Amino acid sequence: MRLIIEPIWSWPTVVVTGLVLVGIVLWTYPSRLRPLSPLWRRTLLSLRLLTALILLFAMLRPAVEITEEDHEASKILILTDTSRSMGTPDMPGGLTRRAALLKTLVDHEDALQRLKDAVDIEFFDFADELLPVVTPEATADGPFTAIGKLLQTLREEETGQRVVGAFLLSDGAQRAGGEDEIDPRSEARRFAEQSGVPINTVVYGTSELSSAGLDLAVEDLSLDQPVTFERKTVPVRAKVRLLGAAGRKVRVRLLLEDRTGKGLGEAGELKPLPLSQDARPFRDIETRENAEEIPVELSFVASQAGEFKVAIEVVPLEGEVKTLNNRLETLITVRKGGLKVAYFDVYRPEQRFLRRLNDTAKIQLDFQLVLSGEFGKQTTIDPRLFEQGAYDAYIIGDVPASVFQNGNRSLLVELERRVNEGAGLAMIGGLHNFGAGGYASSPLAKLLPVKMSPADSIGLTDPAVPGQHFSQKLQVLPTPDGERHYLMRLSSSGNDKTWRALPKVGGANRLAPRSGAVDVLAESEDGAPLLMVADTGRGRTLAFAVDETWKWYLHGYSAEHQRFWQQLILWLARKEFETEGQVWARVEPRNFPPLSRIPIEVGSRDESGNPITDASYQLEVITPGDGAKPLVTQRVGDHALGEFADTLEPGDYWARVQATRSGESLGLPAMARFIINARDIELDNPTADPDLMREIAEITGGVAVAPEDFGTFIDKLLEAGINTEMLRHRRINLWDHWLLLTLFVLLMSTEWTIRKLKGLV
């Protein structure tokens, strides 16, 4: 038994504090006791000094350590790996690693029995968790190998439990992620420092898998330009690992996401890219080696703006069993220098104010004047306006379908092709468009989101049919769907109030949605549809029944007018989420292996672009299983950070964030996509790691043992003698014991009671 003193502060500080405490009592307390007799003065002063000495005693934090000998039987742990990599058949005789491990225990059963006579033996199976067993299981189905976590668990649960040694039987490869990815070497050092128990290691498997069968894999995918521009050639680099493919031709190819008809939160199909003059989307490789890593560089031309998945794939060969690692994916953002819009209309006020969109750097609006009435026949529209890639979006004003007839060639047929390829199409209010303009009999009838009938058609000079138009003034108001839509967002707070403040328009076309797939985003106060949108193939189409938004501009709402039309065009061109919105979300990098912890940055900015530092964020992650999982954020500087760890399932994940300040929304939700690679961290590269096993043995004072020498090593261990005597150290803290607290309370209470009786309280 020994006394231990661990002062709460340094020794000089504690001594000075004690002297000051006693000095204050001796200096200030006696003067308060003068009315009492000498006996009571000495009694009360003694009680107060004893109380101060107890406080000083507690500051010294004394404890008593008692050493006791433990006569109970000691034990040795045998830890056997049941992870799936132990099912690799690379042991002599074609045995799996797990079968060879069990064979080792059976072959050396006599040696184990001799060891049992000296100490207790406890068996544990482990993969991602440590499980006690009576007999090691034959199956090897653990999801992944967490050796660092195993050592941490041993340190926390088995230290001091009469353990005098351990055997670790495994292929030695750490394959874990997320919270389970704990460094085995660091944990081995902590285990050795805390317990002093040696861990002897027995390795199964080979670090070379050239004989493990056919396996093709893509590794280390990288993009030189994760953000690029349209029509640029994008290089894509990767490493390809080929096992068992000697003498066979292997194709490595690029795949690009087809986002036709896909919205945010939906992944598109990955499709192979065709060979072109400016790109190399595939390469054929032939190797003479049975195991080789080959660097590969492919390229493609970014032909369309947007955010897309791009992947490198090794085309599986016949006889290849494991194909999950044949592909790696990432994300690329393709941008344009600006949006080009072709706008066809007669000379009227609306076109004058729409042309002011050219003041923004993002939009180039080319106005094509169409003569009205009979003069419309004299209008010739250049067919080059409808060439592939010429424009991102088209707007048709008060223009009849007949104007787009160029001899025997219908330019509307060309326009239909462009929309199906991804261009946007909008038709706005007018007297000689929609059904009245003959579009019901044109190729655009199946693209525009409104019902039209050939019977509605009128001549170029015919007056408007009253039943096709509203003549009264109308207020344009967002529908419930419109309130949530990017296109109708004029204000980050009080959006409905902003719309109601805009001047009324003097009439509109009477339109009706073509089908239930059409979204009505705006209507009049009486519920008449005014703005309808739809996705058509790769393109988007829009019908706006109004042609007097210029009144908004002239009545003091120029900013709202420009914002609405900018958003309309950006939405048509599928560029709405590439703008700098008030709310933003960012994930870097864009692809991760399974079980990674994903950092998600979120933030918001005001209309001047300055960060909003007092915003609150509601962050959630949409997983591949369509489940939305909320995430807590923490403020970091002028933005916030969340961390997502539930990433075992491969696929596309979408981080979605909504920001509020003082209960008011700061704008549309922001989204950021990231990819969890389709990887099996346990079996993608199931090579053994004998170096790690040797290091664990050396760090803990154990020995790395070959499986065939297992029995011999146990006999040598027994000959050397196993120390089965264990000393337990039991510590009793005196400073926080209940007796000390009771004495302190008793002294204080007695002193107070005496002073109370003597009239000093």
C-alpha positions in Angstrom: 0.0 0.0 0.0 1.3 3.5 -0.9 0.1 7.0 -0.5 -0.3 9.1 -3.7 -0.7 12.9 -3.7 -1.7 14.6 -6.9 -2.3 18.4 -6.1 -5.0 20.1 -8.1 -2.4 22.8 -9.0 1.3 23.0 -8.8 2.9 22.5 -5.3 3.9 26.1 -4.9 0.4 27.3 -5.8 -1.3 24.9 -3.4 1.1 25.8 -0.5 0.5 29.5 -1.1 -3.3 29.0 -1.4 -3.3 27.0 1.9 -1.3 29.6 3.8 -3.5 32.4 2.5 -6.6 30.5 3.5 -5.4 29.8 7.1 -4.1 33.4 7.4 -7.5 34.9 6.4 -9.2 32.7 9.0 -6.7 33.8 11.8 -6.8 37.4 10.8 -10.5 38.0 10.3 -12.4 35.5 12.4 -11.2 36.1 16.0 -12.5 39.7 15.9 -16.0 38.4 15.3 -15.8 36.2 18.4 -14.8 38.8 21.0 -18.2 38.8 22.8 -17.8 35.1 23.7 -15.9 33.5 26.5 -12.4 32.2 25.8 -13.6 28.5 25.6 -16.2 29.2 23.0 -13.8 31.5 21.0 -11.2 28.7 20.9 -13.9 26.1 19.9 -15.3 28.1 17.0 -11.8 29.1 15.8 -10.7 25.4 15.8 -13.8 24.4 13.9 -13.2 27.0 11.2 -9.5 26.1 10.9 -10.4 22.4 10.6 -12.8 23.3 7.8 -10.0 25.2 6.0 -7.6 22.3 6.5 -10.2 19.9 5.0 -10.3 22.1 1.9 -6.5 22.1 1.7 -6.6 18.3 2.1 -9.0 18.0 -0.8 -6.7 20.3 -2.9 -3.9 17.9 -2.4 -6.1 15.0 -3.8 -4.5 12.2 -1.8 -5.2 8.6 -2.6 -4.1 5.2 -1.4 -3.0 2.5 -3.9 -3.3 -1.1 -2.7 -1.5 -3.9 -4.6 -3.2 -7.3 -4.5 -2.1 -10.6 -6.0 -4.8 -12.2 -8.3 -4.7 -15.9 -7.9 -7.4 -16.6 -10.5 -6.4 -18.4 -13.7 -4.9 -16.2 -16.5 -6.1 -16.4 -20.0 -4.9 -16.2 -23.6 -7.1 -14.8 -26.4 -7.3 -16.4 -29.9 -8.8 -13.9 -32.4 -9.8 -15.4 -35.7 -10.7 -13.3 -38.8 -14.2 -14.0 -40.3 -14.3 -11.2 -42.9 -15.2 -12.0 -46.5 -11.6 -11.7 -47.8 -10.9 -14.8 -45.7 -12.9 -16.7 -48.3 -10.2 -16.1 -50.9 -8.9 -19.5 -52.2 -5.2 -18.7 -52.3 -3.9 -21.1 -49.7 -2.0 -24.4 -50.5 -4.3 -27.1 -51.9 -6.8 -24.5 -53.1 -8.1 -23.9 -49.6 -9.6 -20.6 -48.6 -7.9 -18.6 -45.9 -10.6 -19.3 -43.4 -10.4 -23.1 -44.1 -6.6 -22.9 -43.7 -7.0 -21.0 -40.4 -9.4 -23.7 -39.0 -7.1 -26.4 -40.3 -4.2 -24.8 -38.3 -6.3 -25.0 -35.1 -7.2 -28.7 -35.8 -3.7 -29.7 -36.8 -2.2 -28.2 -33.6 -5.0 -29.3 -31.3 -2.5 -31.2 -29.0 -0.4 -28.0 -28.5 -3.5 -26.0 -27.8 -4.6 -28.6 -25.2 -1.2 -28.3 -23.4 -1.7 -24.5 -23.4 -5.2 -25.0 -21.9 -3.7 -26.9 -19.1 -1.6 -23.8 -18.1 -4.1 -21.0 -18.9 -7.6 -20.4 -19.9 -8.2 -20.0 -23.7 -10.9 -17.8 -25.0 -11.9 -17.7 -28.7 -13.2 -14.6 -30.5 -14.3 -14.2 -34.1 -13.9 -10.7 -35.6 -14.6 -8.7 -38.8 -16.3 -5.4 -38.1 -17.1 -6.5 -34.5 -15.5 -8.7 -31.9 -17.7 -11.7 -30.9 -16.9 -14.3 -28.3 -17.4 -17.9 -29.5 -17.0 -21.4 -28.1 -15.6 -22.7 -31.4 -14.5 -20.5 -34.3 -17.2 -20.5 -37.1 -16.5 -22.0 -40.5 -18.1 -19.2 -42.4 -16.3 -16.0 -43.5 -19.1 -13.5 -44.1 -18.0 -10.4 -42.2 -18.7 -7.2 -44.2 -15.2 -5.7 -43.8 -12.0 -6.0 -41.7 -11.5 -3.5 -38.9 -8.3 -4.5 -37.2 -7.8 -1.1 -35.7 -11.3 -1.3 -34.1 -10.5 -4.8 -32.9 -7.4 -3.6 -31.0 -9.3 -0.6 -29.6 -12.0 -3.0 -28.3 -9.4 -5.2 -26.7 -7.8 -2.2 -25.0 -11.1 -1.0 -23.6 -12.7 -4.3 -22.6 -10.0 -6.9 -22.0 -7.2 -4.9 -20.4 -6.8 -6.0 -16.7 -9.0 -9.1 -17.3 -6.2 -11.6 -16.5 -5.1 -11.6 -20.2 -1.4 -12.6 -20.5 -1.3 -13.0 -24.3 -3.2 -13.1 -27.6 -3.0 -14.7 -31.0 -4.3 -12.8 -34.0 -5.1 -15.1 -37.0 -5.9 -13.1 -40.1 -4.9 -12.0 -43.6 -3.9 -8.8 -41.9 -5.4 -6.3 -44.4 -7.3 -3.4 -42.8 -10.4 -2.7 -44.9 -12.8 -0.4 -43.1 -14.3 3.1 -43.5 -16.1 5.8 -41.7 -16.0 5.5 -37.9 -14.5 2.0 -38.1 -11.4 3.2 -40.0 -9.1 3.3 -37.0 -5.3 3.1 -37.5 -4.2 -0.4 -36.4 -0.6 0.7 -35.6 -1.7 3.6 -33.3 -4.1 1.3 -31.5 -1.4 -1.4 -31.2 0.9 1.2 -29.4 -1.9 2.2 -27.1 -2.7 -1.4 -26.3 0.9 -2.2 -25.5 1.3 0.9 -23.3 -1.8 0.2 -21.4 -1.7 -3.6 -21.0 1.8 -4.8 -21.8 0.1 -7.9 -23.3 2.0 -9.3 -26.4 0.0 -10.1 -29.6 1.4 -12.9 -31.7 0.2 -12.8 -35.3 -0.4 -15.6 -37.8 -0.9 -14.5 -41.5 -3.0 -16.3 -44.1 -3.1 -15.4 -47.8 -0.7 -13.9 -50.3 0.0 -10.3 -51.2 0.0 -11.3 -54.8 -3.4 -12.2 -56.5 -2.1 -13.1 -59.9 -3.5 -16.6 -59.5 -6.8 -15.5 -57.9 -8.7 -15.6 -61.2 -9.8 -13.0 -63.8 -10.5 -9.6 -62.4 -10.5 -6.2 -64.2 -10.7 -3.0 -62.2 -10.6 0.8 -62.6 -8.7 2.8 -60.0 -7.8 6.5 -59.4 -10.3 8.2 -61.8 -9.4 11.9 -62.2 -10.6 14.9 -64.3 -8.2 17.7 -65.2 -11.2 20.0 -65.5 -14.1 19.2 -63.1 -15.6 22.4 -64.4 -15.3 23.0 -68.1 -17.0 24.7 -71.0 -19.1 23.5 -73.9 -17.4 22.1 -77.0 -14.1 21.6 -75.2 -12.3 18.3 -75.2 -12.1 16.9 -71.6 -9.3 14.5 -70.7 -10.1 11.7 -68.3 -7.4 9.7 -66.6 -7.4 6.5 -64.6 -5.4 3.4 -63.7 -6.7 0.0 -64.9 -5.7 -3.1 -62.9 -5.8 -6.3 -65.0 -5.5 -9.7 -63.2 -5.6 -13.0 -65.1 -6.1 -11.2 -68.5 -2.8 -12.1 -70.2 -3.2 -12.4 -73.9 -6.7 -11.1 -74.0 -8.0 -7.9 -75.5 -9.6 -5.5 -73.0 -11.6 -2.4 -73.9 -11.6 0.6 -71.6 -14.3 3.2 -72.5 -16.0 6.4 -71.3 -19.6 6.6 -70.4 -21.6 9.9 -70.1 -24.9 10.4 -68.3 -28.0 11.0 -70.3 -30.2 13.4 -68.3 -33.1 13.3 -70.8 -36.3 13.8 -68.8 -34.4 13.8 -65.5 -34.9 16.4 -62.8 -32.9 17.2 -59.7 -32.6 14.2 -57.4 -32.8 11.8 -60.3 -29.8 10.1 -61.9 -29.7 9.5 -65.7 -28.5 6.4 -67.6 -24.8 6.2 -68.4 -24.2 5.6 -72.1 -21.1 4.9 -74.2 -19.7 7.8 -76.3 -19.1 7.5 -80.0 -15.7 8.0 -81.5 -15.2 11.5 -82.9 -12.4 13.5 -84.5 -11.6 15.5 -81.3 -12.1 12.8 -78.7 -10.9 9.3 -77.8 -13.7 7.8 -75.8 -12.3 4.2 -75.7 -9.1 2.3 -75.9 -8.2 -1.4 -76.5 -5.5 -2.9 -74.3 -3.7 -6.2 -74.6 -1.3 -7.3 -71.9 1.1 -10.2 -71.7 1.4 -10.0 -68.0 -1.0 -11.9 -65.7 -1.1 -9.0 -63.2 -0.5 -5.4 -64.4 -1.6 -1.8 -63.7 -1.8 0.4 -66.8 -2.4 4.2 -66.9 -5.2 5.1 -69.3 -6.1 8.5 -70.7 -9.4 9.0 -72.6 -11.3 12.1 -73.7 -14.7 13.3 -74.8 -16.2 16.6 -76.1 -18.5 18.4 -73.7 -21.3 19.0 -76.1 -24.1 20.1 -73.7 -24.2 22.4 -70.7 -25.2 21.0 -67.3 -23.9 18.7 -64.6 -23.3 15.1 -65.7 -21.8 11.9 -64.5 -18.8 10.6 -66.4 -17.4 7.1 -65.9 -14.5 5.0 -67.0 -15.4 1.3 -67.5 -13.4 -1.8 -68.3 -15.8 -3.9 -70.3 -16.2 -7.2 -68.4 -14.7 -10.3 -70.1 -16.3 -13.7 -70.3 -15.5 -15.6 -67.1 -15.1 -12.6 -64.9 -17.1 -13.2 -61.8 -16.6 -9.9 -59.9 -17.6 -6.9 -62.0 -18.5 -4.4 -59.3 -15.0 -2.8 -59.6 -15.0 -2.5 -63.4 -16.3 1.1 -63.3 -15.6 4.4 -61.5 -17.8 7.5 -61.7 -17.4 11.2 -61.0 -19.2 14.4 -61.8 -18.4 17.2 -64.3 -20.0 20.6 -64.7 -20.2 21.9 -68.2 -20.8 25.6 -68.7 -21.2 28.1 -71.5 -19.8 31.6 -71.8 -23.4 32.8 -72.2 -26.9 31.7 -73.2 -28.1 32.4 -76.8 -31.8 33.0 -77.3 -33.6 33.5 -80.6 -36.7 35.7 -80.2 -39.3 36.0 -83.0 -42.0 38.7 -82.6 -43.8 41.6 -84.2 -42.9 45.2 -83.3 -44.7 45.8 -80.0 -43.8 47.1 -76.5 -43.1 43.6 -75.1 -40.2 42.9 -77.4 -38.5 46.3 -76.6 -38.2 45.4 -72.9 -37.3 41.8 -73.4 -34.4 42.9 -75.5 -33.0 44.6 -72.4 -32.0 41.1 -71.2 -28.9 41.7 -73.4 -27.6 44.0 -70.6 -26.7 40.8 -68.6 -23.6 38.9 -69.4 -25.3 35.6 -69.2 -27.9 36.1 -71.9 -27.6 37.1 -75.6 -31.0 37.6 -77.0 -31.2 37.9 -80.8 -34.4 39.5 -81.9 -35.9 38.5 -85.3 -38.5 41.0 -86.4 -41.6 39.5 -88.1 -43.8 41.9 -90.0 -47.4 41.8 -88.9 -50.6 41.3 -90.9 -50.3 40.6 -94.7 -46.7 41.8 -94.5 -45.9 38.7 -92.5 -45.7 36.8 -95.8 -42.8 39.0 -96.8 -40.8 38.0 -93.7 -37.9 35.6 -94.5 -36.4 33.8 -91.5 -32.8 32.5 -91.9 -32.7 28.7 -91.6 -29.3 28.9 -90.0 -31.1 30.1 -86.8 -32.3 26.5 -86.4 -29.0 24.7 -87.0 -27.9 22.3 -84.3 -26.3 24.2 -81.4 -27.1 27.6 -82.8 -29.3 28.6 -79.8 -30.0 27.4 -76.3 -33.6 28.6 -76.3 -36.3 30.0 -78.6 -39.1 32.5 -77.8 -42.1 32.9 -80.2 -44.2 36.0 -79.7 -47.2 37.1 -81.8 -46.1 35.2 -84.8 -48.3 32.7 -86.8 -46.9 29.3 -87.8 -47.0 30.1 -91.5 -44.1 32.6 -91.1 -41.8 29.7 -90.4 -42.4 28.1 -93.9 -39.4 28.6 -96.1 -40.5 27.4 -99.5 -41.1 23.7 -99.2 -39.1 23.6 -96.0 -40.8 23.9 -92.6 -38.4 25.6 -90.1 -40.7 24.3 -87.3 -39.6 20.8 -88.1 -36.0 22.0 -87.5 -37.2 23.7 -84.3 -38.8 20.5 -83.2 -35.5 18.6 -83.6 -33.6 21.3 -81.6 -36.1 21.1 -78.7 -35.8 17.3 -78.7 -32.0 17.7 -78.5 -32.3 20.0 -75.5 -33.1 23.5 -76.6 -35.9 25.4 -74.7 -39.0 26.7 -76.3 -41.4 29.4 -75.0 -44.5 30.9 -76.6 -45.8 34.1 -75.1 -49.2 35.9 -75.4 -50.4 37.2 -78.7 -53.4 37.4 -81.1 -52.0 35.2 -83.9 -50.1 32.4 -82.2 -51.0 29.2 -80.2 -54.2 27.7 -81.8 -55.1 30.9 -83.6 -51.7 31.0 -85.3 -52.1 27.5 -86.7 -49.7 25.8 -84.4 -52.2 23.0 -83.7 -51.3 21.6 -87.1 -47.6 22.2 -86.7 -44.8 20.0 -85.3 -44.9 22.2 -82.1 -48.4 20.9 -81.2 -46.9 17.9 -79.3 -44.2 20.0 -77.6 -46.1 23.1 -76.3 -47.8 22.4 -72.9 -51.3 23.7 -74.0 -54.3 22.3 -75.8 -54.8 23.6 -79.3 -57.2 22.8 -82.1 -56.9 23.3 -85.9 -60.4 24.8 -85.7 -59.0 27.7 -83.7 -56.8 28.9 -86.6 -57.5 32.4 -88.1 -56.0 34.3 -91.0 -53.2 36.8 -90.8 -55.5 39.8 -91.0 -58.5 38.3 -89.2 -59.5 39.9 -85.9 -59.0 37.9 -82.7 -61.8 35.6 -81.7 -63.2 36.9 -78.4 -63.5 33.4 -76.9 -59.8 32.9 -77.3 -58.8 35.8 -75.1 -59.5 37.5 -71.8 -60.2 41.2 -72.3 -60.2 42.3 -68.6 -57.2 43.2 -66.6 -55.5 40.3 -64.8 -53.2 39.9 -61.9 -50.4 37.3 -62.5 -50.1 35.2 -59.3 -48.0 32.1 -58.6 -49.9 28.9 -57.9 -48.9 26.7 -54.9 -46.6 24.8 -57.3 -45.3 28.1 -58.6 -44.4 29.4 -55.2 -41.9 26.5 -54.9 -40.6 26.8 -58.5 -37.4 28.6 -59.4 -39.1 30.4 -62.3 -41.6 32.3 -60.1 -39.2 33.3 -57.3 -39.1 37.2 -57.4 -38.2 37.7 -53.7 -36.5 35.6 -51.0 -39.1 36.7 -48.5 -42.7 37.8 -49.2 -42.7 36.4 -52.7 -46.6 36.3 -53.0 -46.7 39.9 -51.8 -44.3 41.0 -54.5 -46.4 39.4 -57.2 -49.5 41.0 -55.9 -47.8 44.4 -56.0 -47.0 44.1 -59.8 -49.3 46.1 -62.1 -52.1 44.1 -63.8 -51.8 43.1 -67.4 -54.4 44.1 -69.9 -55.7 40.7 -71.0 -54.3 37.3 -71.9 -54.8 34.2 -74.1 -57.3 31.6 -72.8 -55.1 28.5 -72.4 -55.6 25.1 -70.8 -52.9 22.5 -69.9 -52.5 19.8 -72.5 -52.3 17.0 -69.9 -51.8 16.2 -66.2 -48.1 16.2 -66.8 -48.1 19.9 -67.3 -47.3 22.2 -64.3 -49.3 25.3 -64.0 -47.1 27.9 -62.3 -49.2 31.1 -62.6 -52.8 31.9 -62.8 -55.2 34.9 -62.5 -57.1 35.7 -59.3 -60.0 33.8 -60.8 -57.9 30.7 -61.4 -57.3 31.0 -65.1 -54.0 29.4 -66.1 -51.5 32.0 -67.3 -48.1 30.1 -67.2 -47.6 26.4 -68.0 -44.4 24.4 -68.3 -43.4 20.9 -69.3 -40.4 18.7 -70.0 -40.3 17.3 -73.5 -37.4 14.9 -74.2 -34.2 16.7 -73.4 -35.9 20.1 -73.9 -38.3 22.2 -71.9 -41.3 24.1 -73.1 -43.3 27.0 -71.7 -46.5 28.8 -72.5 -47.1 32.3 -71.1 -50.5 33.8 -71.9 -49.4 37.3 -71.2 -47.7 39.9 -73.4 -47.7 43.1 -71.2 -45.0 42.4 -68.6 -43.4 45.7 -69.9 -45.9 47.5 -67.7 -44.1 46.1 -64.7 -40.9 47.7 -65.9 -42.5 51.1 -66.5 -44.2 51.2 -63.1 -41.1 50.9 -61.0 -40.6 47.1 -61.0 -37.7 46.9 -63.5 -35.7 44.6 -61.3 -38.6 42.2 -60.9 -39.3 42.3 -64.7 -35.6 41.5 -65.5 -35.3 38.8 -62.8 -38.5 37.0 -64.0 -37.4 36.9 -67.7 -33.8 35.9 -66.8 -35.1 33.0 -64.7 -37.5 32.0 -67.5 -34.7 31.7 -70.0 -32.3 30.1 -67.5 -35.0 27.5 -66.7 -35.7 26.9 -70.4 -31.9 26.2 -71.0 -31.7 24.0 -67.8 -29.2 26.4 -66.3 -31.3 27.5 -63.3 -29.1 25.7 -60.7 -25.8 26.9 -62.2 -26.5 30.5 -61.2 -25.3 32.0 -57.9 -28.4 31.7 -55.9 -28.8 33.1 -52.4 -28.6 29.6 -50.9 -25.7 27.3 -51.9 -24.4 23.8 -51.1 -21.0 22.4 -52.0 -19.4 18.9 -51.8 -15.7 18.5 -52.7 -14.5 16.2 -54.1 -17.5 14.8 -56.0 -17.0 11.0 -55.6 -16.0 8.9 -52.6 -15.4 5.3 -51.7 -18.0 3.5 -49.5 -18.1 4.3 -45.8 -16.5 7.7 -46.3 -17.5 10.7 -44.2 -18.8 13.3 -46.5 -18.2 17.0 -45.6 -21.1 19.2 -46.9 -20.7 22.9 -46.9 -23.8 25.2 -47.0 -24.2 28.9 -46.9 -26.2 31.9 -48.1 -25.6 35.3 -49.4 -27.7 38.5 -49.7 -28.6 40.2 -52.9 -25.2 42.0 -52.9 -23.4 38.7 -52.6 -22.3 39.2 -49.0 -22.5 36.1 -46.7 -25.5 35.9 -44.4 -23.9 35.0 -41.0 -27.1 34.5 -39.0 -29.0 32.1 -41.2 -30.4 28.8 -40.1 -30.0 25.7 -42.3 -32.2 22.6 -42.7 -29.9 20.1 -44.4 -30.9 16.7 -45.6 -29.3 14.0 -47.9 -31.4 12.1 -50.4 -29.9 8.6 -50.6 -30.1 6.2 -53.6 -33.0 4.4 -51.8 -35.1 7.6 -52.1 -34.8 8.2 -48.4 -34.2 11.7 -47.1 -32.0 11.8 -44.0 -31.7 15.0 -42.0 -28.3 16.3 -41.0 -27.2 18.7 -38.2 -25.0 21.6 -39.3 -22.4 23.5 -37.3 -21.4 27.1 -38.1 -17.9 27.5 -39.4 -17.1 31.1 -40.1 -19.6 32.7 -42.4 -21.1 29.3 -43.5 -22.1 26.0 -42.0 -20.8 22.4 -42.3 -22.5 19.1 -42.0 -21.0 15.6 -42.2 -22.8 12.6 -43.7 -21.5 9.1 -42.8 -24.3 6.7 -43.9 -22.5 5.9 -47.2 -22.3 2.1 -47.4 -24.7 2.0 -50.4 -23.2 3.0 -53.7 -24.9 5.4 -56.0 -26.0 9.1 -56.4 -26.6 11.2 -53.3 -28.1 14.7 -53.2 -27.5 17.2 -50.5 -30.4 19.6 -50.2 -30.4 22.7 -48.0 -33.0 25.3 -47.2 -32.0 28.5 -45.4 -34.1 30.8 -43.2 -33.4 33.9 -41.2 -35.8 35.0 -38.5 -38.3 32.4 -39.8 -38.3 33.8 -43.3 -37.0 31.7 -46.3 -33.9 33.0 -48.0 -34.7 31.6 -51.3 -35.0 28.3 -53.2 -33.4 25.2 -51.7 -29.9 24.5 -53.0 -28.7 21.0 -54.1 -25.3 19.4 -54.5 -24.8 15.9 -55.9 -22.0 13.5 -54.9 -21.3 9.8 -55.8 -20.4 6.9 -53.6 -18.4 4.6 -55.9 -19.7 1.1 -56.5 -16.9 -0.5 -54.6 -16.6 -3.5 -52.3 -13.9 -2.4 -49.9 -13.4 -5.9 -48.6 -13.2 -7.8 -51.9 -12.0 -5.3 -54.6 -8.4 -6.0 -53.8 -8.3 -8.9 -51.2 -4.6 -9.2 -50.9 -3.1 -10.1 -47.6 -0.9 -7.6 -45.6 1.8 -9.6 -43.8 3.7 -6.3 -43.1 0.9 -4.9 -40.9 0.7 -8.2 -39.0 4.5 -8.2 -38.4 4.3 -4.5 -37.2 1.5 -5.3 -34.7 3.5 -8.2 -33.3 6.7 -6.0 -33.0 4.8 -3.1 -31.4 3.2 -5.2 -28.7 6.2 -7.4 -28.0 4.8 -10.5 -29.8 6.1 -12.6 -32.6 4.9 -13.1 -36.2 4.3 -16.9 -36.6 3.9 -18.9 -39.8 0.7 -21.1 -39.8 2.8 -24.3 -40.0 4.9 -23.2 -36.9 1.9 -22.5 -34.7 2.2 -25.6 -32.6 6.0 -25.3 -32.3 5.6 -21.7 -31.1 3.1 -22.7 -28.4 5.5 -25.4 -27.1 8.3 -22.9 -26.9 6.0 -20.5 -25.1 5.2 -23.1 -22.5 8.9 -24.1 -22.1 9.8 -20.4 -21.5 7.0 -20.3 -18.9 3.9 -18.2 -18.9 3.6 -15.7 -16.1 0.3 -16.5 -14.6 0.7 -14.3 -11.5 -1.2 -11.1 -11.8 -1.0 -8.1 -9.6 -4.0 -5.9 -9.3 -3.7 -2.3 -8.3 -6.7 -0.9 -6.5 -6.9 2.8 -5.8 -9.0 4.5 -3.2 -9.3 8.3 -3.5 -9.4 10.0 -0.1 -10.1 13.5 -1.3 -13.5 12.7 -2.9 -14.6 10.1 -0.4 -18.0 10.4 1.2 -16.4 10.5 4.7 -14.5 13.6 3.9 -17.7 15.3 2.6 -19.6 14.2 5.7 -16.9 15.6 8.0 -16.8 18.9 6.2 -20.6 19.3 6.4 -20.6 18.3 10.1 -17.9 20.8 11.0 -19.7 23.7 9.1 -23.0 22.7 10.7 -21.7 22.5 14.2 -19.9 25.9 13.9 -23.0 27.6 12.5 -25.2 26.1 15.3 -22.9 27.4 18.0 -22.9 30.8 16.5 -26.6 30.7 16.2 -27.0 29.8 19.9 -24.6 32.6 20.9 -26.5 35.2 18.9 -23.8 35.7 16.2 -26.0 34.7 13.3 
